[in-house]
Amino acid sequence: MTELLKIDPYLEKVYPVEVNDSLVDVCRQIGARRLTIAGQQSISTNDCSDAAYCDDEALYTEPLPPAFRLRTTGHIIYGCALWHRVTQEGRLQASAWTQSDLTDQVEFLGFISLTSVKANRSMLDDESLPLDEPDED
């Protein structure tokens, strides 16, 4: 079992959770069917950088789950996430950041719509926006 940090925008808390080295367990912890990685940090420890496992389908749910922003990167993530590192071999590791470090870097935003985020482009970088549908000619 590995202790990861859960970022929970429903409770507006960052707290430790135990997960086994299984992506199924990671999905269960955050309530997701598919995972993506967001907010990867530029600083790495032993060639492994901290990042968040989050719900790949969160932007397509109605209503949108609550969101949070990572102050270091500006990424806005909807729903719960697990803060972690992954070794070169693909094994989960606890993050280099402590619970206190991560708590200081998370800004809880509550329930916000994508339209309000798009209107305020400073809240979101281009990588965090969903892709627009291609124009049909």
N, C-alpha and C positions, 0 to 999 in steps of 0.2 A: 504494500500500500504506500502511496505517495501523498503527502499533504500539499494540496494546491490552495490558492486563495480564490475564493468565489466573490465576484463583484455582483451584488444583488440590487438592482435599481428599484425593485418592489419594496424592499426593506430599507433601502439606502444605507447599506452596510457592506463592508469588506470583511470576510471571515474565512477561517481555514476549513477545508473539507478533505476527507480521505477518499482517494480514488485508487482503483487498481490500474494496472498498465493497459487498460482496455478503452478503446474509443467509444464502445457501447456504454461504459460507465461514465465517461465524460459527457456523452449525450444525455444520459439519465440525469446527471447532476444539474444541467442547465435547461433541461426540458426541450431538447432539440432532436430533430431527425437527421439533419445534415450539419456538419461543422465547417467553419472557415476560421482562418487565423487573421486577427486584426491587431493594430497597434504595436507592431513589432518595434522594439527599441533598438536604437543604433548602438548602444553600449552592450557588449556581450561578455559573458564570463565563460572561459574554456570553450570558445567557439560556439556557444549557445546563447542566443539572446532571448530575453523575456518577451512574451506576447500573450494575447488573449485568445482562447478558444471561444467562439461565439456561434450563435444560431445562424446558419447560412440563409434560412428562410424567414427570418424575423421581419424583414422589410415587406414581406408579402402577406402578412397576417392582418386581420381586421378584428378589433382595432390594433394599432401598433402597440407593442409593449413599451414600458418606460425605457428611457435612454440614459446614458452617461457619457461624459467626454473624458478622454485621457489628456491631461494638461500637457504632457511632454510632446505628444504628436498632434493633438487637435482632433484625433479620430472620435467620431460619435458612434457609439455601439448601442443597438436596441436589444433589450432583453438581458438575461444573465450571462455572465462569462466566467471562465476559469483562467486565472493568470498562471502561467507555467513557463518552463523551458523544455525543449526537446533536444536530446542528444543527437549527434551525427548518426547514431544507430537507430534513432526513432523512439527511444525510451523517454517517458515523461520524467521530469525532475521538478523539484520545488523551485520557485523563482529565486532570483538573486535578491529581489526586493523583499523586505519584511512586510508584515501586515500594515504597520504604521507608515512605511515608505509609500506603499501602494495607496493607502487611504488618502494620503496627502496629494496624490496625483490624480484622483478621481473626483470629478464634479458631477453630481447627480442632477439630471435635467428634468426628470419626471416624464409625463406623457406629452410629447410634442409631435406634431404632424410633420411629414416630409415636406409639405408645401411651405410651412413656416421656416423649415431649415433651408429649402431652396431659395426662399425670398431673402434670407440672411446668409449669403454665401460665405461670410466670414466664420460661420459656425461649423462648416463642413469642408473638408478638402475634396478635390475631384475624385480621389480613389474611393471615398465613402459614398458617393452618390450612385444610385442605381443607374444602369445604362438606359438611355432613352431608346424608344423604339425607332428603327430606321424609317425614314420618310419613304412612302410608297409613291412612285411616279406613275 
